[in-house]
Amino acid sequence: MTLLEKVKANLILQHDKDDALIEMYITAAISYAESYQHIKEGTYLDENMPATTEQAVIMLASHFYESRDGSTGGFFADSALAGEQVWKTVNLLLRLDRDWKV
């Protein structure tokens, strides 16, 4: 299953009208993951992504899609603070595969 298919499954999205948009969000989420983990840009184009990192990318790309205006926590959120929890969870997942540098 591709990342696009996984993000769409996470979003419960069956049409393909937003595929290009979701691909952009996936690219941004992967870029964020690589930067946060202190690894070379493009690493995940050549290497397998750890499961925890993949889950973080799926969650972050889904969050970008659901809160395109940047002001909400997503479609199912009844509080703008829900967006903060998404970032906390994503960062916790990304820390597991982080290249810690001093």
N, CA, C and O atoms as a Tinker XYZ file with bonds, in Angstrom:
   408  protein
     1  N      0.852000   -1.176000    0.000000    73     2
     2  CA     0.000000    0.000000    0.000000    64     1     3
     3  C      0.901000    1.244000    0.000000    63     2     4     5
     4  O      1.849000    1.325000    0.781000    81     3
     5  N      0.608000    2.188000   -0.857000    73     3     6
     6  CA     1.407000    3.415000   -0.936000    64     5     7
     7  C      1.043000    4.367000    0.201000    63     6     8     9
     8  O      0.019000    4.200000    0.864000    81     7
     9  N      1.891000    5.358000    0.413000    73     7    10
    10  CA     1.584000    6.374000    1.432000    64     9    11
    11  C      0.294000    7.112000    1.084000    63    10    12    13
    12  O     -0.510000    7.405000    1.968000    81    11
    13  N      0.097000    7.408000   -0.183000    73    11    14
    14  CA    -1.142000    8.070000   -0.592000    64    13    15
    15  C     -2.354000    7.225000   -0.200000    63    14    16    17
    16  O     -3.328000    7.750000    0.338000    81    15
    17  N     -2.296000    5.942000   -0.463000    73    15    18
    18  CA    -3.410000    5.057000   -0.103000    64    17    19
    19  C     -3.605000    4.999000    1.408000    63    18    20    21
    20  O     -4.738000    4.949000    1.887000    81    19
    21  N     -2.518000    5.007000    2.152000    73    19    22
    22  CA    -2.614000    4.961000    3.615000    64    21    23
    23  C     -3.205000    6.246000    4.178000    63    22    24    25
    24  O     -4.019000    6.207000    5.101000    81    23
    25  N     -2.799000    7.380000    3.627000    73    23    26
    26  CA    -3.360000    8.660000    4.091000    64    25    27
    27  C     -4.850000    8.712000    3.754000    63    26    28    29
    28  O     -5.659000    9.121000    4.587000    81    27
    29  N     -5.215000    8.304000    2.549000    73    27    30
    30  CA    -6.625000    8.320000    2.161000    64    29    31
    31  C     -7.443000    7.369000    3.034000    63    30    32    33
    32  O     -8.580000    7.685000    3.386000    81    31
    33  N     -6.889000    6.218000    3.388000    73    31    34
    34  CA    -7.583000    5.297000    4.286000    64    33    35
    35  C     -7.762000    5.938000    5.654000    63    34    36    37
    36  O     -8.816000    5.802000    6.274000    81    35
    37  N     -6.738000    6.636000    6.125000    73    35    38
    38  CA    -6.816000    7.329000    7.406000    64    37    39
    39  C     -7.893000    8.419000    7.383000    63    38    40    41
    40  O     -8.569000    8.663000    8.382000    81    39
    41  N     -8.035000    9.058000    6.244000    73    39    42
    42  CA    -9.031000   10.123000    6.082000    64    41    43
    43  C    -10.422000    9.585000    5.739000    63    42    44    45
    44  O    -11.394000   10.340000    5.701000    81    43
    45  N    -10.510000    8.278000    5.489000    73    43    46
    46  CA   -11.746000    7.654000    5.014000    64    45    47
    47  C    -12.204000    8.380000    3.734000    63    46    48    49
    48  O    -13.347000    8.823000    3.622000    81    47
    49  N    -11.286000    8.481000    2.795000    73    47    50
    50  CA   -11.492000    9.219000    1.559000    64    49    51
    51  C    -11.396000    8.249000    0.387000    63    50    52    53
    52  O    -10.385000    7.566000    0.225000    81    51
    53  N    -12.446000    8.186000   -0.432000    73    51    54
    54  CA   -12.473000    7.208000   -1.504000    64    53    55
    55  C    -12.325000    7.802000   -2.898000    63    54    56    57
    56  O    -12.044000    7.064000   -3.842000    81    55
    57  N    -12.501000    9.093000   -3.058000    73    55    58
    58  CA   -12.362000    9.700000   -4.384000    64    57    59
    59  C    -10.900000   10.077000   -4.634000    63    58    60    61
    60  O    -10.082000   10.100000   -3.714000    81    59
    61  N    -10.591000   10.370000   -5.891000    73    59    62
    62  CA    -9.211000   10.713000   -6.235000    64    61    63
    63  C     -9.050000   12.176000   -6.637000    63    62    64    65
    64  O     -8.004000   12.562000   -7.159000    81    63
    65  N    -10.061000   12.980000   -6.403000    73    63    66
    66  CA   -10.027000   14.385000   -6.813000    64    65    67
    67  C     -8.972000   15.195000   -6.079000    63    66    68    69
    68  O     -8.487000   16.193000   -6.611000    81    67
    69  N     -8.607000   14.792000   -4.874000    73    67    70
    70  CA    -7.634000   15.536000   -4.069000    64    69    71
    71  C     -6.277000   14.847000   -3.989000    63    70    72    73
    72  O     -5.439000   15.228000   -3.172000    81    71
    73  N     -6.052000   13.842000   -4.825000    73    71    74
    74  CA    -4.797000   13.080000   -4.749000    64    73    75
    75  C     -3.563000   13.965000   -4.887000    63    74    76    77
    76  O     -2.603000   13.804000   -4.133000    81    75
    77  N     -3.574000   14.892000   -5.834000    73    75    78
    78  CA    -2.412000   15.774000   -6.027000    64    77    79
    79  C     -2.177000   16.632000   -4.783000    63    78    80    81
    80  O     -1.034000   16.834000   -4.372000    81    79
    81  N     -3.245000   17.130000   -4.191000    73    79    82
    82  CA    -3.147000   17.927000   -2.969000    64    81    83
    83  C     -2.590000   17.084000   -1.822000    63    82    84    85
    84  O     -1.707000   17.531000   -1.090000    81    83
    85  N     -3.102000   15.879000   -1.672000    73    83    86
    86  CA    -2.633000   14.999000   -0.598000    64    85    87
    87  C     -1.169000   14.637000   -0.810000    63    86    88    89
    88  O     -0.407000   14.563000    0.154000    81    87
    89  N     -0.766000   14.412000   -2.049000    73    87    90
    90  CA     0.650000   14.125000   -2.347000    64    89    91
    91  C      1.534000   15.288000   -1.904000    63    90    92    93
    92  O      2.631000   15.070000   -1.389000    81    91
    93  N      1.067000   16.523000   -2.101000    73    91    94
    94  CA     1.842000   17.690000   -1.633000    64    93    95
    95  C      1.966000   17.675000   -0.114000    63    94    96    97
    96  O      3.032000   17.976000    0.423000    81    95
    97  N      0.888000   17.327000    0.580000    73    95    98
    98  CA     0.922000   17.259000    2.039000    64    97    99
    99  C      1.840000   16.134000    2.514000    63    98   100   101
   100  O      2.529000   16.283000    3.523000    81    99
   101  N      1.853000   15.023000    1.802000    73    99   102
   102  CA     2.753000   13.917000    2.141000    64   101   103
   103  C      4.199000   14.356000    1.975000    63   102   104   105
   104  O      5.040000   14.062000    2.824000    81   103
   105  N      4.493000   15.059000    0.885000    73   103   106
   106  CA     5.849000   15.566000    0.650000    64   105   107
   107  C      6.270000   16.508000    1.771000    63   106   108   109
   108  O      7.396000   16.431000    2.264000    81   107
   109  N      5.366000   17.395000    2.171000    73   107   110
   110  CA     5.673000   18.333000    3.264000    64   109   111
   111  C      5.873000   17.584000    4.582000    63   110   112   113
   112  O      6.771000   17.923000    5.353000    81   111
   113  N      5.053000   16.580000    4.844000    73   111   114
   114  CA     5.173000   15.805000    6.084000    64   113   115
   115  C      6.480000   15.020000    6.122000    63   114   116   117
   116  O      7.114000   14.925000    7.173000    81   115
   117  N      6.886000   14.460000    4.988000    73   115   118
   118  CA     8.159000   13.737000    4.924000    64   117   119
   119  C      9.319000   14.702000    5.129000    63   118   120   121
   120  O     10.272000   14.384000    5.841000    81   119
   121  N      9.246000   15.860000    4.519000    73   119   122
   122  CA    10.292000   16.872000    4.697000    64   121   123
   123  C     10.404000   17.276000    6.165000    63   122   124   125
   124  O     11.506000   17.414000    6.695000    81   123
   125  N      9.258000   17.465000    6.814000    73   123   126
   126  CA     9.262000   17.797000    8.241000    64   125   127
   127  C      9.902000   16.673000    9.048000    63   126   128   129
   128  O     10.716000   16.927000    9.936000    81   127
   129  N      9.533000   15.430000    8.739000    73   127   130
   130  CA    10.075000   14.280000    9.468000    64   129   131
   131  C     11.595000   14.218000    9.331000    63   130   132   133
   132  O     12.300000   14.028000   10.322000    81   131
   133  N     12.095000   14.376000    8.121000    73   131   134
   134  CA    13.544000   14.318000    7.904000    64   133   135
   135  C     14.257000   15.446000    8.649000    63   134   136   137
   136  O     15.313000   15.232000    9.243000    81   135
   137  N     13.687000   16.623000    8.615000    73   135   138
   138  CA    14.287000   17.757000    9.316000    64   137   139
   139  C     14.265000   17.535000   10.832000    63   138   140   141
   140  O     15.269000   17.753000   11.511000    81   139
   141  N     13.126000   17.104000   11.351000    73   139   142
   142  CA    12.985000   16.875000   12.790000    64   141   143
   143  C     13.929000   15.786000   13.265000    63   142   144   145
   144  O     14.474000   15.862000   14.366000    81   143
   145  N     14.121000   14.771000   12.432000    73   143   146
   146  CA    14.963000   13.641000   12.814000    64   145   147
   147  C     16.445000   13.879000   12.528000    63   146   148   149
   148  O     17.277000   13.006000   12.779000    81   147
   149  N     16.773000   15.055000   12.004000    73   147   150
   150  CA    18.160000   15.407000   11.695000    64   149   151
   151  C     18.802000   14.440000   10.703000    63   150   152   153
   152  O     19.959000   14.049000   10.856000    81   151
   153  N     18.044000   14.071000    9.703000    73   151   154
   154  CA    18.598000   13.211000    8.665000    64   153   155
   155  C     18.574000   13.959000    7.335000    63   154   156   157
   156  O     17.829000   14.923000    7.161000    81   155
   157  N     19.390000   13.503000    6.416000    73   155   158
   158  CA    19.550000   14.164000    5.128000    64   157   159
   159  C     18.227000   14.211000    4.360000    63   158   160   161
   160  O     17.481000   13.234000    4.308000    81   159
   161  N     17.962000   15.377000    3.768000    73   159   162
   162  CA    16.767000   15.533000    2.949000    64   161   163
   163  C     16.777000   14.513000    1.810000    63   162   164   165
   164  O     17.793000   14.326000    1.141000    81   163
   165  N     15.662000   13.872000    1.603000    73   163   166
   166  CA    15.549000   12.864000    0.558000    64   165   167
   167  C     15.879000   11.458000    1.020000    63   166   168   169
   168  O     15.802000   10.516000    0.232000    81   167
   169  N     16.245000   11.301000    2.284000    73   167   170
   170  CA    16.586000    9.980000    2.817000    64   169   171
   171  C     15.463000    8.975000    2.581000    63   170   172   173
   172  O     15.713000    7.836000    2.185000    81   171
   173  N     14.225000    9.402000    2.824000    73   171   174
   174  CA    13.106000    8.470000    2.715000    64   173   175
   175  C     12.674000    8.213000    1.279000    63   174   176   177
   176  O     11.742000    7.447000    1.038000    81   175
   177  N     13.347000    8.848000    0.327000    73   175   178
   178  CA    13.144000    8.482000   -1.075000    64   177   179
   179  C     13.947000    7.234000   -1.405000    63   178   180   181
   180  O     13.563000    6.442000   -2.266000    81   179
   181  N     15.083000    7.068000   -0.700000    73   179   182
   182  CA    16.000000    5.961000   -0.975000    64   181   183
   183  C     15.920000    4.832000    0.042000    63   182   184   185
   184  O     16.255000    3.691000   -0.274000    81   183
   185  N     15.488000    5.131000    1.241000    73   183   186
   186  CA    15.477000    4.144000    2.320000    64   185   187
   187  C     14.058000    3.919000    2.821000    63   186   188   189
   188  O     13.192000    4.786000    2.701000    81   187
   189  N     13.839000    2.736000    3.383000    73   187   190
   190  CA    12.541000    2.451000    3.982000    64   189   191
   191  C     12.319000    3.351000    5.188000    63   190   192   193
   192  O     13.246000    3.663000    5.934000    81   191
   193  N     11.086000    3.754000    5.357000    73   191   194
   194  CA    10.702000    4.593000    6.476000    64   193   195
   195  C     10.301000    3.690000    7.641000    63   194   196   197
   196  O      9.491000    2.781000    7.460000    81   195
   197  N     10.857000    3.925000    8.837000    73   195   198
   198  CA    10.418000    3.128000    9.996000    64   197   199
   199  C      8.910000    3.287000   10.211000    63   198   200   201
   200  O      8.333000    4.316000    9.857000    81   199
   201  N      8.287000    2.283000   10.784000    73   199   202
   202  CA     6.830000    2.289000   10.972000    64   201   203
   203  C      6.348000    3.484000   11.794000    63   202   204   205
   204  O      5.296000    4.053000   11.504000    81   203
   205  N      7.111000    3.864000   12.815000    73   203   206
   206  CA     6.697000    5.004000   13.642000    64   205   207
   207  C      6.759000    6.302000   12.845000    63   206   208   209
   208  O      5.889000    7.162000   12.980000    81   207
   209  N      7.782000    6.438000   12.020000    73   207   210
   210  CA     7.896000    7.631000   11.180000    64   209   211
   211  C      6.779000    7.650000   10.145000    63   210   212   213
   212  O      6.182000    8.695000    9.885000    81   211
   213  N      6.500000    6.493000    9.559000    73   211   214
   214  CA     5.414000    6.421000    8.582000    64   213   215
   215  C      4.083000    6.830000    9.214000    63   214   216   217
   216  O      3.303000    7.559000    8.602000    81   215
   217  N      3.825000    6.365000   10.428000    73   215   218
   218  CA     2.582000    6.747000   11.104000    64   217   219
   219  C      2.541000    8.250000   11.350000    63   218   220   221
   220  O      1.489000    8.871000   11.195000    81   219
   221  N      3.654000    8.836000   11.726000    73   219   222
   222  CA     3.714000   10.284000   11.935000    64   221   223
   223  C      3.429000   11.028000   10.629000    63   222   224   225
   224  O      2.704000   12.023000   10.632000    81   223
   225  N      3.989000   10.558000    9.523000    73   223   226
   226  CA     3.768000   11.181000    8.218000    64   225   227
   227  C      2.292000   11.067000    7.827000    63   226   228   229
   228  O      1.703000   12.029000    7.335000    81   227
   229  N      1.706000    9.910000    8.043000    73   227   230
   230  CA     0.279000    9.719000    7.736000    64   229   231
   231  C     -0.569000   10.682000    8.563000    63   230   232   233
   232  O     -1.463000   11.341000    8.033000    81   231
   233  N     -0.287000   10.760000    9.856000    73   231   234
   234  CA    -1.052000   11.649000   10.733000    64   233   235
   235  C     -0.880000   13.109000   10.342000    63   234   236   237
   236  O     -1.850000   13.866000   10.313000    81   235
   237  N      0.358000   13.505000   10.041000    73   235   238
   238  CA     0.615000   14.907000    9.716000    64   237   239
   239  C      0.004000   15.281000    8.373000    63   238   240   241
   240  O     -0.595000   16.349000    8.249000    81   239
   241  N      0.142000   14.423000    7.363000    73   239   242
   242  CA    -0.471000   14.706000    6.062000    64   241   243
   243  C     -1.996000   14.773000    6.196000    63   242   244   245
   244  O     -2.637000   15.614000    5.566000    81   243
   245  N     -2.571000   13.896000    7.008000    73   243   246
   246  CA    -4.015000   13.920000    7.250000    64   245   247
   247  C     -4.421000   15.218000    7.943000    63   246   248   249
   248  O     -5.438000   15.822000    7.604000    81   247
   249  N     -3.626000   15.634000    8.905000    73   247   250
   250  CA    -3.898000   16.886000    9.614000    64   249   251
   251  C     -3.849000   18.070000    8.653000    63   250   252   253
   252  O     -4.717000   18.941000    8.693000    81   251
   253  N     -2.831000   18.102000    7.789000    73   251   254
   254  CA    -2.735000   19.178000    6.799000    64   253   255
   255  C     -3.982000   19.207000    5.916000    63   254   256   257
   256  O     -4.504000   20.280000    5.615000    81   255
   257  N     -4.452000   18.049000    5.507000    73   255   258
   258  CA    -5.633000   17.968000    4.636000    64   257   259
   259  C     -6.892000   18.432000    5.368000    63   258   260   261
   260  O     -7.693000   19.192000    4.827000    81   259
   261  N     -7.052000   17.965000    6.600000    73   259   262
   262  CA    -8.277000   18.272000    7.349000    64   261   263
   263  C     -8.330000   19.710000    7.858000    63   262   264   265
   264  O     -9.414000   20.233000    8.116000    81   263
   265  N     -7.196000   20.340000    8.003000    73   263   266
   266  CA    -7.185000   21.706000    8.541000    64   265   267
   267  C     -6.424000   22.626000    7.590000    63   266   268   269
   268  O     -5.462000   23.292000    7.974000    81   267
   269  N     -6.876000   22.644000    6.358000    73   267   270
   270  CA    -6.195000   23.420000    5.312000    64   269   271
   271  C     -6.101000   24.902000    5.618000    63   270   272   273
   272  O     -5.180000   25.572000    5.149000    81   271
   273  N     -7.033000   25.423000    6.392000    73   271   274
   274  CA    -6.974000   26.843000    6.721000    64   273   275
   275  C     -6.019000   27.128000    7.877000    63   274   276   277
   276  O     -5.741000   28.287000    8.183000    81   275
   277  N     -5.518000   26.076000    8.517000    73   275   278
   278  CA    -4.539000   26.239000    9.592000    64   277   279
   279  C     -5.104000   26.679000   10.916000    63   278   280   281
   280  O     -4.353000   26.905000   11.864000    81   279
   281  N     -6.418000   26.806000   11.005000    73   279   282
   282  CA    -6.993000   27.351000   12.236000    64   281   283
   283  C     -7.714000   26.313000   13.091000    63   282   284   285
   284  O     -8.182000   26.627000   14.185000    81   283
   285  N     -7.805000   25.079000   12.597000    73   283   286
   286  CA    -8.562000   24.079000   13.348000    64   285   287
   287  C     -7.727000   22.839000   13.604000    63   286   288   289
   288  O     -6.630000   22.686000   13.067000    81   287
   289  N     -8.256000   21.972000   14.419000    73   287   290
   290  CA    -7.592000   20.711000   14.708000    64   289   291
   291  C     -7.991000   19.611000   13.753000    63   290   292   293
   292  O     -7.592000   18.462000   13.938000    81   291
   293  N     -8.760000   19.930000   12.750000    73   291   294
   294  CA    -9.186000   18.928000   11.790000    64   293   295
   295  C    -10.695000   18.799000   11.764000    63   294   296   297
   296  O    -11.398000   19.406000   12.571000    81   295
   297  N    -11.179000   18.012000   10.840000    73   295   298
   298  CA   -12.615000   17.884000   10.600000    64   297   299
   299  C    -13.387000   17.437000   11.833000    63   298   300   301
   300  O    -14.462000   17.966000   12.115000    81   299
   301  N    -12.849000   16.466000   12.574000    73   299   302
   302  CA   -13.581000   15.920000   13.712000    64   301   303
   303  C    -13.315000   16.676000   15.019000    63   302   304   305
   304  O    -13.905000   16.356000   16.050000    81   303
   305  N    -12.447000   17.656000   14.980000    73   303   306
   306  CA   -12.091000   18.367000   16.210000    64   305   307
   307  C    -13.117000   19.454000   16.517000    63   306   308   309
   308  O    -13.557000   20.179000   15.625000    81   307
   309  N    -13.483000   19.553000   17.765000    73   307   310
   310  CA   -14.386000   20.627000   18.163000    64   309   311
   311  C    -13.626000   21.731000   18.881000    63   310   312   313
   312  O    -14.227000   22.628000   19.473000    81   311
   313  N    -12.306000   21.661000   18.827000    73   311   314
   314  CA   -11.464000   22.652000   19.485000    64   313   315
   315  C    -10.212000   22.897000   18.652000    63   314   316   317
   316  O     -9.595000   21.957000   18.152000    81   315
   317  N     -9.845000   24.157000   18.509000    73   315   318
   318  CA    -8.618000   24.482000   17.780000    64   317   319
   319  C     -7.391000   23.930000   18.504000    63   318   320   321
   320  O     -6.338000   23.761000   17.889000    81   319
   321  N     -7.511000   23.650000   19.789000    73   319   322
   322  CA    -6.396000   23.089000   20.554000    64   321   323
   323  C     -6.096000   21.649000   20.155000    63   322   324   325
   324  O     -5.034000   21.123000   20.488000    81   323
   325  N     -7.016000   21.014000   19.451000    73   323   326
   326  CA    -6.788000   19.640000   19.007000    64   325   327
   327  C     -5.593000   19.580000   18.053000    63   326   328   329
   328  O     -4.879000   18.577000   18.016000    81   327
   329  N     -5.374000   20.641000   17.288000    73   327   330
   330  CA    -4.223000   20.707000   16.391000    64   329   331
   331  C     -2.913000   20.604000   17.149000    63   330   332   333
   332  O     -1.953000   20.009000   16.658000    81   331
   333  N     -2.866000   21.172000   18.330000    73   331   334
   334  CA    -1.661000   21.097000   19.167000    64   333   335
   335  C     -1.363000   19.648000   19.552000    63   334   336   337
   336  O     -0.203000   19.238000   19.592000    81   335
   337  N     -2.399000   18.888000   19.829000    73   335   338
   338  CA    -2.208000   17.484000   20.192000    64   337   339
   339  C     -1.669000   16.681000   19.017000    63   338   340   341
   340  O     -0.864000   15.770000   19.211000    81   339
   341  N     -2.098000   17.003000   17.808000    73   339   342
   342  CA    -1.570000   16.324000   16.623000    64   341   343
   343  C     -0.056000   16.503000   16.562000    63   342   344   345
   344  O      0.683000   15.535000   16.382000    81   343
   345  N      0.402000   17.751000   16.714000    73   343   346
   346  CA     1.836000   18.027000   16.642000    64   345   347
   347  C      2.596000   17.315000   17.750000    63   346   348   349
   348  O      3.686000   16.798000   17.510000    81   347
   349  N      2.050000   17.278000   18.948000    73   347   350
   350  CA     2.710000   16.574000   20.049000    64   349   351
   351  C      2.863000   15.096000   19.732000    63   350   352   353
   352  O      3.928000   14.517000   19.945000    81   351
   353  N      1.801000   14.486000   19.225000    73   351   354
   354  CA     1.841000   13.060000   18.905000    64   353   355
   355  C      2.815000   12.781000   17.768000    63   354   356   357
   356  O      3.606000   11.841000   17.846000    81   355
   357  N      2.764000   13.588000   16.716000    73   355   358
   358  CA     3.683000   13.428000   15.580000    64   357   359
   359  C      5.133000   13.538000   16.060000    63   358   360   361
   360  O      5.970000   12.709000   15.703000    81   359
   361  N      5.424000   14.543000   16.855000    73   359   362
   362  CA     6.795000   14.729000   17.335000    64   361   363
   363  C      7.244000   13.581000   18.241000    63   362   364   365
   364  O      8.406000   13.179000   18.194000    81   363
   365  N      6.342000   13.052000   19.060000    73   363   366
   366  CA     6.694000   11.896000   19.892000    64   365   367
   367  C      7.045000   10.688000   19.025000    63   366   368   369
   368  O      8.000000    9.967000   19.315000    81   367
   369  N      6.278000   10.470000   17.970000    73   367   370
   370  CA     6.575000    9.354000   17.064000    64   369   371
   371  C      7.903000    9.566000   16.336000    63   370   372   373
   372  O      8.688000    8.631000   16.181000    81   371
   373  N      8.146000   10.790000   15.894000    73   371   374
   374  CA     9.387000   11.072000   15.154000    64   373   375
   375  C     10.625000   10.977000   16.040000    63   374   376   377
   376  O     11.708000   10.647000   15.557000    81   375
   377  N     10.476000   11.260000   17.313000    73   375   378
   378  CA    11.630000   11.165000   18.231000    64   377   379
   379  C     12.204000    9.759000   18.302000    63   378   380   381
   380  O     13.397000    9.585000   18.548000    81   379
   381  N     11.369000    8.767000   18.089000    73   379   382
   382  CA    11.807000    7.378000   18.204000    64   381   383
   383  C     12.874000    7.018000   17.178000    63   382   384   385
   384  O     13.683000    6.120000   17.417000    81   383
   385  N     12.885000    7.703000   16.048000    73   383   386
   386  CA    13.857000    7.421000   14.989000    64   385   387
   387  C     14.779000    8.615000   14.733000    63   386   388   389
   388  O     15.392000    8.714000   13.670000    81   387
   389  N     14.871000    9.498000   15.686000    73   387   390
   390  CA    15.672000   10.720000   15.542000    64   389   391
   391  C     17.161000   10.416000   15.678000    63   390   392   393
   392  O     17.572000    9.589000   16.492000    81   391
   393  N     17.952000   11.098000   14.870000    73   391   394
   394  CA    19.406000   11.037000   14.990000    64   393   395
   395  C     19.807000   12.156000   15.956000    63   394   396   397
   396  O     19.941000   13.317000   15.568000    81   395
   397  N     19.992000   11.779000   17.207000    73   395   398
   398  CA    20.275000   12.767000   18.242000    64   397   399
   399  C     21.680000   13.308000   18.081000    63   398   400   401
   400  O     22.655000   12.557000   18.052000    81   399
   401  N     21.765000   14.623000   17.975000    73   399   402
   402  CA    23.061000   15.295000   17.831000    64   401   403
   403  C     23.176000   16.388000   18.877000    63   402   404   405
   404  O     22.184000   16.995000   19.279000    81   403
   405  N     24.384000   16.623000   19.302000    73   403   406
   406  CA    24.629000   17.675000   20.282000    64   405   407
   407  C     25.151000   18.892000   19.573000    63   406   408
   408  O     25.428000   19.908000   20.212000    81   407
